[in-house]
Amino acid sequence: MDWGIRFLNILLPVLYVSCLFLYGFLFVHPGACQGWRCRLLLRSTLGIHLLYLALVALACGRLPMTNLYEALSFLAFAIAAVYACFSLAGFAVILFSLMVVNLFLTGFHGFS
C-alpha cells in the first residue's frame, strides 16, 4: 500500500497540471470542442484523488487532514469536486439549491 501512495503522490500533480493545461487550451481556443476531454480528465483525476485519500486514511488509521500537505491535498480535492459539480449540473441548478438550503437554514433561525 505504501508504494501505491508514493506513486499517487507523483501521479496526482501530473494529472492536475494536465487538467490545467487542457482547460487553458480550451479557454484560449473555445471552438476546439475539447470540453468533454477536460471533464473526463478532471473526473478521472478526482476519482484517483479519492482513491489516494482512502489509501492514506487506511494506512494511517485517520483522516488525511492532520498536517499541512494532507490538508492542502484535501482542499484541492474539494475545490476540484465543487468545480466538477458546477460543470456537471450547471450554474442555475447549483444556485437554486444553494438558495433553497439558505432559505431552509435562515427560515428557522434568521427571521423572527
CYANA upper distance limits for C-alpha pairs under 8 A (distance plus 0.5 A):
  1 MET  CA      5 ILE  CA      6.94
  1 MET  CA     55 LEU  CA      7.76
  1 MET  CA     59 ALA  CA      7.85
  2 ASP  CA      6 ARG  CA      6.81
  2 ASP  CA     59 ALA  CA      8.27
  3 TRP  CA      7 PHE  CA      6.53
  4 GLY  CA      8 LEU  CA      6.62
  5 ILE  CA      9 ASN  CA      6.59
  5 ILE  CA     52 TYR  CA      6.95
  5 ILE  CA     55 LEU  CA      7.30
  5 ILE  CA     56 VAL  CA      7.45
  6 ARG  CA     10 ILE  CA      7.19
  7 PHE  CA     11 LEU  CA      6.66
  8 LEU  CA     12 LEU  CA      6.19
  8 LEU  CA     48 ILE  CA      8.44
  8 LEU  CA     49 HIS  CA      8.48
  8 LEU  CA     52 TYR  CA      6.94
  9 ASN  CA     13 PRO  CA      7.82
 10 ILE  CA     14 VAL  CA      7.39
 11 LEU  CA     15 LEU  CA      6.73
 12 LEU  CA     16 TYR  CA      6.66
 12 LEU  CA     45 THR  CA      7.63
 12 LEU  CA     48 ILE  CA      8.12
 12 LEU  CA     49 HIS  CA      7.31
 13 PRO  CA     17 VAL  CA      6.54
 14 VAL  CA     18 SER  CA      6.63
 15 LEU  CA     19 CYS  CA      6.74
 15 LEU  CA     41 LEU  CA      8.34
 15 LEU  CA     45 THR  CA      6.70
 16 TYR  CA     20 LEU  CA      6.70
 16 TYR  CA     42 LEU  CA      8.27
 16 TYR  CA     45 THR  CA      7.55
 17 VAL  CA     21 PHE  CA      6.76
 18 SER  CA     22 LEU  CA      6.59
 19 CYS  CA     23 TYR  CA      6.48
 19 CYS  CA     38 CYS  CA      7.05
 19 CYS  CA     41 LEU  CA      7.01
 19 CYS  CA     42 LEU  CA      6.76
 20 LEU  CA     24 GLY  CA      6.49
 21 PHE  CA     25 PHE  CA      6.56
 22 LEU  CA     26 LEU  CA      6.73
 22 LEU  CA     38 CYS  CA      6.72
 23 TYR  CA     27 PHE  CA      6.59
 23 TYR  CA     38 CYS  CA      6.76
 24 GLY  CA     28 VAL  CA      6.79
 25 PHE  CA     29 HIS  CA      6.46
 26 LEU  CA     30 PRO  CA      5.76
 26 LEU  CA     31 GLY  CA      8.37
 26 LEU  CA     32 ALA  CA      7.21
 26 LEU  CA     33 CYS  CA      8.41
 26 LEU  CA     34 GLN  CA      7.00
 26 LEU  CA     35 GLY  CA      7.58
 34 GLN  CA     38 CYS  CA      7.00
 35 GLY  CA     39 ARG  CA      6.77
 36 TRP  CA     40 LEU  CA      6.52
 37 ARG  CA     41 LEU  CA      6.54
 38 CYS  CA     42 LEU  CA      6.59
 39 ARG  CA     43 ARG  CA      6.54
 39 ARG  CA     84 ALA  CA      7.97
 40 LEU  CA     44 SER  CA      6.54
 41 LEU  CA     45 THR  CA      6.52
 42 LEU  CA     46 LEU  CA      6.63
 42 LEU  CA     80 ALA  CA      8.23
 42 LEU  CA     84 ALA  CA      7.84
 43 ARG  CA     47 GLY  CA      6.70
 43 ARG  CA     84 ALA  CA      7.64
 44 SER  CA     48 ILE  CA      6.75
 45 THR  CA     49 HIS  CA      6.50
 46 LEU  CA     50 LEU  CA      6.55
 46 LEU  CA     77 PHE  CA      7.25
 46 LEU  CA     80 ALA  CA      7.75
 46 LEU  CA     81 ALA  CA      7.38
 47 GLY  CA     51 LEU  CA      6.77
 48 ILE  CA     52 TYR  CA      6.70
 49 HIS  CA     53 LEU  CA      6.71
 49 HIS  CA     77 PHE  CA      7.33
 50 LEU  CA     54 ALA  CA      6.68
 50 LEU  CA     77 PHE  CA      8.26
 51 LEU  CA     55 LEU  CA      6.63
 52 TYR  CA     56 VAL  CA      6.69
 53 LEU  CA     57 ALA  CA      6.60
 53 LEU  CA     64 PRO  CA      7.05
 53 LEU  CA     74 PHE  CA      8.28
 54 ALA  CA     58 LEU  CA      6.63
 55 LEU  CA     59 ALA  CA      6.51
 56 VAL  CA     60 CYS  CA      6.46
 56 VAL  CA     61 GLY  CA      8.48
 56 VAL  CA     63 LEU  CA      8.30
 56 VAL  CA     64 PRO  CA      6.73
 57 ALA  CA     61 GLY  CA      5.93
 57 ALA  CA     62 ARG  CA      5.67
 57 ALA  CA     63 LEU  CA      5.67
 57 ALA  CA     64 PRO  CA      6.19
 58 LEU  CA     62 ARG  CA      7.73
 60 CYS  CA     64 PRO  CA      8.44
 64 PRO  CA     70 GLU  CA      5.98
 64 PRO  CA     71 ALA  CA      7.58
 64 PRO  CA     74 PHE  CA      8.09
 65 MET  CA     70 GLU  CA      5.42
 65 MET  CA     71 ALA  CA      4.97
 65 MET  CA     74 PHE  CA      7.45
 66 THR  CA     70 GLU  CA      7.07
 66 THR  CA     71 ALA  CA      7.15
 67 ASN  CA     71 ALA  CA      6.63
 68 LEU  CA     72 LEU  CA      6.56
 69 TYR  CA     73 SER  CA      6.62
 70 GLU  CA     74 PHE  CA      6.64
 71 ALA  CA     75 LEU  CA      6.60
 72 LEU  CA     76 ALA  CA      6.58
 73 SER  CA     77 PHE  CA      6.76
 74 PHE  CA     78 ALA  CA      6.64
 75 LEU  CA     79 ILE  CA      6.63
 76 ALA  CA     80 ALA  CA      6.62
 77 PHE  CA     81 ALA  CA      6.50
 78 ALA  CA     82 VAL  CA      6.66
 79 ILE  CA     83 TYR  CA      6.73
 80 ALA  CA     84 ALA  CA      6.58
 81 ALA  CA     85 CYS  CA      6.70
 82 VAL  CA     86 PHE  CA      6.74
 83 TYR  CA     87 SER  CA      6.70
 84 ALA  CA     88 LEU  CA      6.49
 85 CYS  CA     89 ALA  CA      6.42
 85 CYS  CA     90 GLY  CA      8.32
 86 PHE  CA     90 GLY  CA      5.80
 86 PHE  CA     91 PHE  CA      6.48
 86 PHE  CA     94 ILE  CA      7.21
 87 SER  CA     91 PHE  CA      8.11
 89 ALA  CA     93 VAL  CA      6.63
 89 ALA  CA     94 ILE  CA      7.36
 90 GLY  CA     94 ILE  CA      7.11
 91 PHE  CA     95 LEU  CA      6.52
 92 ALA  CA     96 PHE  CA      6.53
 93 VAL  CA     97 SER  CA      6.67
 94 ILE  CA     98 LEU  CA      6.63
 95 LEU  CA     99 MET  CA      6.66
 96 PHE  CA    100 VAL  CA      6.74
 97 SER  CA    101 VAL  CA      6.70
 98 LEU  CA    102 ASN  CA      6.52
 99 MET  CA    103 LEU  CA      6.50
100 VAL  CA    104 PHE  CA      6.57
101 VAL  CA    105 LEU  CA      6.62
102 ASN  CA    106 THR  CA      6.50
103 LEU  CA    107 GLY  CA      6.07
104 PHE  CA    108 PHE  CA      7.44
105 LEU  CA    109 HIS  CA      7.21
105 LEU  CA    110 GLY  CA      8.27
106 THR  CA    110 GLY  CA      4.91
106 THR  CA    111 PHE  CA      7.10
107 GLY  CA    111 PHE  CA      6.52
